[in-house]
Amino acid sequence: MLLRYREIRDDPAGTADRLCRFLGVETGIVAGVSRHQVRPDMSGRVSGLTRAERAAALPRFADDVPRAAALTGWELDEWLQ
């Protein structure tokens, strides 16, 4: 099972149900998730790549993005920006 952060962020209860279905356990238990457990965005984080680091790393992974998109069925063009 693959999950994207945005799924957890945008629909935590629905994502929990999807995960429960995948695991074969009861769904509908999670009615919501405290906002402090799922941040609305990652813009405030203090770790992660700088713009220069991302620009340097991107060419190394550029060929893998279309493969990941094909395997998952996800639109991943933003990963190449």
Backbone bond lengths (Angstrom), bond angles and torsions (degrees), N, CA, C in turn:
res aa  C-N    CA-C-N  psi(-1)  N-CA   C-N-CA  omega(-1)  CA-C   N-CA-C  phi
1 M - - - 1.440 - - 1.521 108.57 -
2 L 1.308 115.04 135.59 1.454 121.08 177.48 1.521 109.49 -113.74
3 L 1.315 116.06 135.36 1.461 122.00 175.88 1.513 108.72 -126.34
4 R 1.308 115.04 142.85 1.454 120.18 173.52 1.514 108.54 -104.34
5 Y 1.301 115.96 145.85 1.468 120.82 179.70 1.525 110.57 -53.11
6 R 1.307 117.14 -41.60 1.471 120.36 -177.13 1.521 111.64 -61.70
7 E 1.356 118.27 -30.49 1.462 120.13 176.83 1.528 110.73 -66.34
8 I 1.307 116.11 -42.32 1.462 120.82 178.54 1.520 109.73 -67.01
9 R 1.317 116.34 -42.60 1.461 121.81 -179.39 1.528 111.47 -65.12
10 D 1.341 116.99 -46.49 1.459 121.29 -172.97 1.526 113.69 -81.90
11 D 1.322 117.47 -30.66 1.470 120.62 -177.00 1.523 109.69 -145.99
12 P 1.326 117.20 70.26 1.468 119.03 -175.55 1.528 113.69 -59.84
13 A 1.325 118.36 -43.45 1.469 120.14 -178.61 1.525 110.96 -67.82
14 G 1.331 117.30 -43.34 1.463 120.82 177.91 1.516 111.95 -63.09
15 T 1.324 115.92 -38.02 1.462 120.30 178.86 1.519 110.36 -68.75
16 A 1.331 116.95 -38.69 1.466 120.60 176.22 1.524 110.55 -61.92
17 D 1.339 116.89 -41.69 1.468 120.01 177.31 1.524 111.08 -63.49
18 R 1.305 116.60 -41.35 1.467 120.02 178.48 1.530 110.81 -61.12
19 L 1.320 115.85 -42.28 1.463 120.88 178.51 1.533 110.39 -65.80
20 C 1.329 116.88 -42.35 1.466 120.29 178.13 1.530 111.37 -61.47
21 R 1.340 117.17 -43.64 1.470 120.72 177.12 1.523 110.14 -58.96
22 F 1.324 116.51 -43.35 1.461 121.21 179.56 1.530 110.69 -60.50
23 L 1.333 115.66 -39.91 1.462 120.55 -178.52 1.526 112.87 -81.69
24 G 1.331 116.45 -10.23 1.450 120.12 179.68 1.520 113.39 77.89
25 V 1.324 116.61 28.11 1.460 120.44 178.56 1.529 109.58 -115.22
26 E 1.321 115.53 167.99 1.457 121.55 -175.81 1.528 112.02 -57.91
27 T 1.314 115.27 136.49 1.457 121.40 176.55 1.522 109.44 -100.48
28 G 1.312 116.53 172.19 1.449 121.42 176.37 1.513 114.35 82.54
29 I 1.304 117.44 4.69 1.468 121.46 -179.53 1.524 110.02 -78.68
30 V 1.327 116.64 -40.25 1.461 121.33 -178.44 1.521 108.00 -87.42
31 A 1.332 115.59 112.22 1.462 120.40 179.84 1.520 111.44 -90.96
32 G 1.299 116.51 -22.45 1.451 121.62 -179.51 1.510 110.17 -175.02
33 V 1.285 115.83 169.98 1.458 122.18 -179.70 1.514 107.47 -130.39
34 S 1.317 116.23 134.44 1.465 120.01 178.50 1.513 110.03 -57.32
35 R 1.315 116.71 137.35 1.462 120.70 -178.67 1.525 112.00 -61.62
36 H 1.323 118.22 -25.23 1.460 118.10 178.17 1.526 111.85 -72.09
37 Q 1.339 117.23 -13.89 1.459 120.83 177.96 1.523 112.62 -90.81
38 V 1.321 117.19 -19.81 1.463 122.10 177.96 1.519 107.30 -131.08
39 R 1.298 116.44 108.67 1.460 120.52 -178.43 1.514 110.38 -72.34
40 P 1.326 117.72 142.92 1.460 120.23 -178.87 1.523 113.43 -68.56
41 D 1.295 117.53 -24.29 1.461 121.08 177.04 1.517 108.56 -159.68
42 M 1.294 115.12 171.35 1.460 120.30 -178.39 1.518 111.66 -107.50
43 S 1.316 117.69 11.60 1.464 119.52 -174.88 1.521 112.68 -66.82
44 G 1.314 118.00 -23.91 1.450 120.67 -177.63 1.516 114.99 -90.05
45 R 1.314 117.39 2.06 1.451 117.99 -176.44 1.519 111.42 -69.31
46 V 1.312 115.83 152.92 1.455 120.75 -178.27 1.524 112.16 -102.08
47 S 1.328 117.13 -11.16 1.455 119.41 177.87 1.524 109.14 -109.16
48 G 1.295 115.87 175.70 1.458 120.27 179.97 1.514 110.98 114.25
49 L 1.303 114.92 179.11 1.457 120.54 -176.90 1.523 111.88 -77.24
50 T 1.309 114.34 144.63 1.456 119.36 169.79 1.524 107.46 -79.50
51 R 1.328 116.82 169.95 1.472 119.61 176.95 1.528 111.12 -58.79
52 A 1.310 116.94 -41.26 1.466 120.85 -179.62 1.526 111.08 -65.76
53 E 1.320 116.85 -41.88 1.463 120.25 178.75 1.525 111.09 -64.59
54 R 1.337 115.66 -41.93 1.469 119.65 178.70 1.519 110.64 -63.39
55 A 1.329 117.13 -43.44 1.466 121.43 179.62 1.522 110.59 -62.04
56 A 1.317 117.10 -37.53 1.463 120.64 179.25 1.526 111.74 -72.33
57 A 1.331 117.74 -34.94 1.463 121.42 -176.61 1.531 112.73 -81.51
58 L 1.315 117.36 -32.12 1.458 121.77 -173.21 1.528 113.99 -52.26
59 P 1.322 120.08 -46.39 1.473 119.02 -179.83 1.529 113.24 -59.87
60 R 1.313 117.41 -28.30 1.473 120.21 -179.88 1.526 112.12 -69.49
61 F 1.324 116.16 -27.54 1.460 120.55 -175.73 1.526 113.84 -109.83
62 A 1.313 117.59 -2.99 1.467 121.64 -174.58 1.527 112.51 -57.34
63 D 1.307 118.32 -37.98 1.466 120.76 179.51 1.529 112.56 -71.64
64 D 1.333 116.39 -24.69 1.463 120.40 -178.40 1.531 112.76 -79.16
65 V 1.318 117.82 -25.41 1.467 120.86 -176.40 1.525 111.66 -62.54
66 P 1.329 120.21 -48.84 1.468 118.90 177.45 1.533 112.29 -61.55
67 R 1.318 117.49 -34.15 1.470 120.26 177.55 1.527 110.35 -65.44
68 A 1.329 116.11 -44.47 1.468 120.12 178.59 1.527 110.17 -63.07
69 A 1.319 117.40 -40.21 1.464 121.41 178.62 1.528 110.33 -62.92
70 A 1.315 116.96 -42.14 1.462 120.55 179.93 1.532 111.34 -66.04
71 L 1.313 116.79 -39.06 1.465 120.64 -179.52 1.528 112.97 -71.11
72 T 1.319 116.45 -35.32 1.467 120.52 -174.63 1.521 113.57 -97.20
73 G 1.340 116.68 -23.21 1.448 120.31 -173.14 1.520 112.78 78.33
74 W 1.321 116.24 10.88 1.465 121.73 -178.86 1.521 110.63 -90.09
75 E 1.305 116.51 148.68 1.463 123.21 172.01 1.534 106.67 -82.52
76 L 1.322 117.67 112.64 1.463 121.85 -174.51 1.527 113.30 -119.68
77 D 1.317 117.49 18.57 1.466 120.20 -178.45 1.525 112.31 -56.45
78 E 1.327 116.87 -33.12 1.475 119.05 -178.99 1.520 112.01 -63.10
79 W 1.323 117.01 -23.08 1.459 120.09 178.35 1.526 111.83 -66.55
80 L 1.324 116.68 -21.64 1.462 120.50 -178.34 1.523 112.60 -92.70
81 Q 1.317 118.10 0.84 1.464 121.02 -178.34 1.501 111.15 -92.81
